[in-house]
């Protein structure tokens, strides 16, 4: 910066300073909007094609845009190979660990497909064969998801090893298997510990911490049998869902949208809300705490509850839209392709999210059940 300033003639410094001040003002405004995460533009906005997170099945993949772009292909081949779609977020997390979504073999499925690295040069073929291999390993692991994940890294021999030693994945079995296999191959010089903490154990075959590495990109519950958990009955999608809608409807025609509104009792008393503060208020009326009044945003709401497949939405589920940003708007699904929310032009009102409508084109598939 100092070099650049030295090259600028003095007579331009005043003008340059004014420009910098203007840019600083824009940066401050952008930061405020990013922190609050609630400004809902009234004008039509461009579509967002890449999203963070997932919203498919009962878990959420917290992965990069490079991985997110493969979500449609993962869903396509999960359906083709008869794999429950609730595993799509897990496979997205696996892809994140394997490649970060980069390269021509993002699922790193060459070895399982043809027995050697580098034989796959088509990302779609990688996904096709990766999903097929994942399903095969999952079935052989008797749906022990952690055993499936570790076997994706170690190979099928790990399943046989586990079945002879208790029949269920444990971190200790992963380390001991890595130790045994490393003793067989260390003479080749082709293997080294990918994790320094495994060096004292001489567990340098594969990645004995692969399960943890994958699951750090996944938010969701895994049941004792290794399957992603099915949402419990009730919740915001059950009878409580009808109650929260009824509570929210009491504000129709009585509010106005205010950027950052609804974060104090005086705002609430005056009917000043934005989208996320309204959703928080509605759930509070039925005894559900989904975050503090002063700090609620769309980004805090999307971390609550369980992710639901959009095909399984019920009244009371919370739906997200990519407007001025990813997950820039939020509302409460009421059924019949409609949701209840606080919108810029109307305040609290019921709006359409049917295909072809403004919100229908911006619904990103993220559905949460509180």
C-alpha positions in Angstrom: 0.0 0.0 0.0 2.8 2.4 0.9 4.5 1.8 -2.5 1.2 2.5 -4.3 0.7 5.7 -2.4 4.2 6.9 -3.3 3.4 6.4 -7.0 0.3 8.6 -6.9 0.8 12.3 -7.6 0.0 14.5 -4.7 -2.7 16.4 -6.5 -4.7 13.1 -6.7 -4.4 12.3 -3.0 -7.5 14.2 -1.9 -9.6 12.5 -4.6 -8.1 9.1 -3.7 -8.8 9.7 0.0 -12.4 10.4 -0.7 -12.8 7.3 -2.8 -11.2 5.2 0.0 -13.6 6.8 2.5 -16.5 5.8 0.2 -15.3 2.3 -0.1 -14.8 2.1 3.6 -18.4 3.1 4.1 -19.6 0.4 1.7 -17.4 -2.1 3.6 -19.0 -1.2 6.9 -22.5 -1.5 5.5 -21.6 -4.9 4.0 -20.3 -6.1 7.3 -23.4 -5.0 9.1 -25.6 -6.9 6.7 -23.4 -10.0 6.8 -23.5 -10.0 10.6 -27.2 -9.5 11.0 -28.0 -11.6 8.0 -31.5 -10.4 7.6 -31.9 -7.7 4.9 -34.6 -8.9 2.5 -34.4 -7.0 -0.8 -37.8 -6.2 -2.4 -36.5 -6.2 -6.0 -36.0 -9.4 -8.0 -32.6 -10.9 -7.5 -30.3 -13.3 -9.3 -30.5 -17.0 -8.6 -27.9 -18.6 -6.3 -26.8 -22.0 -7.6 -24.3 -23.0 -5.0 -25.3 -23.3 -1.3 -23.6 -24.2 1.9 -25.1 -27.0 3.9 -27.5 -29.5 2.4 -31.0 -30.0 3.6 -31.4 -33.5 2.1 -32.5 -36.3 4.4 -32.0 -35.9 8.1 -28.5 -34.6 8.2 -26.6 -31.5 6.8 -23.4 -31.5 4.9 -21.2 -28.5 5.9 -19.0 -28.5 2.8 -17.5 -26.2 0.2 -19.2 -24.9 -3.0 -17.0 -27.3 -5.0 -18.6 -30.3 -3.2 -22.1 -28.8 -3.2 -22.2 -28.7 -7.0 -22.2 -32.5 -6.9 -25.3 -32.8 -4.8 -27.7 -33.3 -7.8 -25.4 -36.0 -9.1 -25.2 -37.7 -5.8 -29.0 -37.7 -5.5 -29.3 -39.0 -9.1 -27.0 -42.0 -8.5 -28.4 -42.7 -5.0 -31.8 -43.1 -6.7 -30.3 -45.2 -9.5 -28.5 -47.5 -7.1 -31.4 -47.8 -4.6 -29.6 -45.9 -1.8 -31.7 -44.0 0.7 -31.3 -40.3 0.0 -30.7 -39.6 3.7 -27.1 -40.8 3.0 -26.4 -38.0 0.4 -25.1 -35.6 3.1 -22.8 -38.2 4.4 -21.4 -38.9 1.0 -21.0 -35.1 0.5 -18.9 -35.1 3.7 -16.9 -38.1 2.4 -16.2 -36.3 -0.9 -15.1 -33.2 1.1 -12.6 -35.3 2.9 -11.4 -37.2 -0.2 -11.0 -34.3 -2.6 -12.8 -31.2 -1.6 -14.8 -31.6 -4.8 -11.7 -31.0 -6.9 -10.3 -33.1 -9.8 -11.8 -35.6 -12.2 -12.3 -38.2 -9.5 -13.9 -36.3 -6.6 -15.1 -39.5 -4.9 -11.7 -41.2 -5.3 -13.4 -44.3 -6.6 -10.9 -45.4 -9.2 -9.4 -48.2 -7.0 -12.8 -49.6 -6.1 -13.9 -49.5 -9.8 -10.8 -50.8 -11.6 -8.2 -51.6 -9.0 -5.8 -48.8 -9.7 -5.5 -45.1 -9.1 -6.2 -42.8 -12.0 -8.4 -44.9 -14.2 -11.4 -42.6 -13.8 -11.2 -39.2 -15.6 -14.9 -38.3 -15.5 -16.4 -36.6 -12.4 -19.8 -38.1 -13.1 -18.4 -41.6 -13.5 -16.6 -41.0 -10.2 -19.8 -40.2 -8.5 -21.7 -43.1 -10.1 -19.1 -45.6 -9.0 -18.5 -43.9 -5.7 -22.1 -44.1 -4.7 -22.3 -47.7 -5.9 -19.2 -48.6 -3.8 -20.5 -46.7 -0.8 -23.8 -48.6 -0.9 -21.9 -51.9 -1.3 -19.7 -51.2 1.7 -22.6 -50.0 3.8 -24.5 -53.2 3.2 -21.5 -55.4 4.0 -21.0 -53.3 7.2 -24.6 -54.1 8.1 -25.4 -50.4 8.1 -22.8 -49.6 10.7 -22.1 -46.2 9.2 -18.8 -45.6 11.0 -17.6 -49.1 9.9 -18.7 -48.2 6.3 -16.8 -44.9 6.3 -13.6 -46.4 7.7 -13.8 -49.3 5.2 -14.1 -46.8 2.4 -10.6 -45.7 3.4 -9.1 -49.0 4.5 -10.8 -51.4 2.1 -13.1 -54.3 2.6 -10.6 -56.2 4.7 -11.4 -54.0 7.6 -15.0 -55.2 7.7 -13.8 -58.8 8.0 -11.4 -57.8 10.7 -14.2 -56.1 12.7 -16.6 -59.0 12.3 -14.0 -61.2 13.9 -13.4 -58.8 16.8 -16.8 -57.9 18.2 -18.7 -57.1 15.0 -18.9 -53.3 15.5 -16.6 -50.4 14.6 -14.5 -48.8 17.4 -11.6 -46.4 17.1 -9.4 -48.9 18.8 -10.1 -51.5 16.1 -9.3 -48.9 13.4 -5.9 -48.3 15.0 -5.1 -52.0 15.5 -6.0 -52.8 11.9 -3.8 -50.0 10.6 -0.9 -51.3 12.7 -1.3 -54.9 11.4 -1.5 -53.8 7.7 1.4 -51.4 8.1 3.6 -54.1 9.3 2.9 -56.0 6.0 3.6 -53.1 3.7 6.1 -50.7 5.4 9.0 -52.5 3.6 7.8 -51.0 0.3 8.5 -47.5 1.5 5.2 -46.4 -0.1 3.4 -45.8 3.2 3.7 -43.1 5.8 1.6 -41.8 8.6 -0.9 -39.2 7.4 -1.4 -38.2 11.0 1.5 -37.5 13.3 -0.4 -38.8 16.3 -0.4 -42.2 14.7 3.4 -42.5 14.5 3.9 -43.7 18.1 1.4 -46.5 17.3 3.0 -47.4 14.0 -0.6 -47.1 12.6 0.4 -45.7 9.3 -1.8 -47.7 6.9 -4.6 -45.5 5.6 -6.1 -43.0 7.9 -7.2 -44.5 11.2 -9.0 -41.3 12.1 -10.9 -41.2 8.8 -14.4 -41.5 10.5 -13.8 -38.3 12.6 -12.3 -36.6 9.5 -15.5 -37.2 7.5 -18.0 -36.5 10.3 -16.6 -33.1 11.0 -18.3 -32.0 7.8 -21.6 -33.5 8.8 -24.3 -32.3 11.2 -26.9 -34.8 12.2 -27.7 -37.7 14.5 -26.5 -41.2 13.9 -28.5 -44.0 15.6 -27.0 -47.0 17.3 -27.4 -49.1 14.2 -25.4 -46.5 12.2 -28.3 -45.1 10.2 -29.0 -41.4 10.1 -31.7 -40.8 12.6 -35.3 -40.4 11.5 -36.9 -37.3 12.9 -39.0 -38.0 15.9 -42.8 -37.6 15.6 -44.2 -34.3 16.7 -41.8 -31.3 16.7 -42.5 -28.4 14.5 -43.8 -30.7 11.8 -46.5 -32.2 14.0 -49.2 -30.8 16.2 -46.8 -28.1 17.4 -46.4 -27.1 13.8 -50.1 -26.1 13.6 -49.8 -24.2 16.8 -46.8 -22.2 15.7 -48.6 -21.3 12.5 -51.7 -20.2 14.4 -49.4 -18.1 16.7 -47.7 -16.5 13.7 -50.9 -15.7 11.9 -52.0 -13.5 14.8 -49.5 -10.9 13.5 -50.8 -10.8 9.9 -51.6 -7.2 9.1 -50.2 -5.9 12.4 -46.5 -5.7 11.6 -44.0 -4.1 9.3 -40.6 -5.3 8.1 -37.7 -3.5 9.7 -34.1 -4.5 9.1 -32.8 -5.8 12.4 -36.2 -5.4 14.1 -37.8 -7.8 16.6 -34.7 -8.0 18.8 -36.1 -6.0 21.7 -39.4 -6.1 23.5 -40.2 -2.5 22.4 -39.8 -3.6 18.7 -42.0 -6.6 19.3 -44.7 -4.4 21.0 -44.5 -2.0 18.1 -44.8 -4.8 15.5 -41.3 -4.3 14.0 -39.8 -7.6 12.8 -37.6 -9.1 10.2 -37.8 -12.6 8.9 -35.7 -14.5 11.5 -36.9 -12.5 14.5 -40.5 -13.3 13.5 -39.8 -17.0 13.2 -38.1 -17.0 16.6 -41.1 -15.1 18.1 -43.6 -17.5 16.7 -41.9 -20.6 18.1 -41.5 -18.8 21.5 -45.3 -18.5 21.6 -45.6 -22.3 21.7 -42.9 -22.8 24.3 -40.0 -23.5 22.0 -36.7 -21.6 22.4 -34.8 -21.5 19.1 -32.3 -18.8 20.1 -31.9 -15.5 22.0 -34.1 -12.6 21.0 -31.1 -10.3 20.5 -28.9 -12.6 18.4 -31.2 -14.6 16.1 -30.4 -14.6 12.4 -31.1 -16.9 9.5 -27.7 -18.4 10.1 -28.4 -19.2 13.7 -31.8 -20.7 12.8 -30.4 -23.0 10.2 -28.3 -24.8 12.8 -31.3 -25.7 14.9 -33.5 -28.8 14.7 -33.2 -31.7 12.1 -32.9 -31.4 8.4 -35.9 -32.7 6.4 -36.2 -33.8 2.8 -38.2 -31.1 1.0 -40.5 -33.9 -0.2 -41.4 -34.6 3.4 -42.2 -31.1 4.5 -45.1 -30.6 7.0 -46.8 -27.5 8.3 -44.6 -25.9 10.9 -41.3 -26.8 9.3 -38.9 -23.9 8.7 -37.9 -23.2 5.1 -35.0 -21.2 3.8 -34.4 -19.2 0.6 -31.4 -17.9 -1.2 -32.2 -14.2 -1.7 -29.5 -11.5 -1.2 -27.3 -14.3 0.1 -27.4 -18.0 0.8 -30.2 -18.6 3.4 -31.0 -14.9 3.2 -34.7 -15.4 4.0 -36.6 -17.8 6.3 -40.3 -18.6 7.0 -42.6 -21.2 8.4 -44.2 -23.7 5.9 -48.0 -23.8 6.1 -48.7 -26.3 3.3 -49.9 -26.1 -0.3 -46.6 -24.5 -1.4 -47.0 -21.5 0.9 -45.1 -20.2 3.9 -45.7 -17.7 6.7 -43.0 -15.1 7.0 -42.1 -11.4 7.5 -41.4 -10.0 4.0 -40.1 -6.6 3.0 -43.3 -5.3 1.4 -45.9 -6.9 3.5 -44.7 -7.5 7.0 -45.9 -10.8 8.4 -48.0 -12.5 5.6 -48.5 -15.8 3.8 -46.5 -16.0 0.6 -46.3 -18.5 -2.2 -43.2 -20.7 -2.8 -44.7 -22.5 -5.8 -42.5 -22.9 -8.9 -42.3 -19.8 -11.0 -42.9 -17.4 -8.0 -40.2 -15.2 -6.6 -39.7 -17.4 -3.5 -40.3 -20.6 -5.4 -37.3 -19.8 -7.5 -35.2 -19.1 -4.5 -36.2 -22.0 -2.2 -32.9 -23.7 -1.7 -34.1 -27.1 -0.3 -33.1 -26.4 3.3 -35.9 -27.5 5.6 -35.5 -27.7 9.3 -37.9 -29.3 11.9 -37.6 -27.7 15.4 
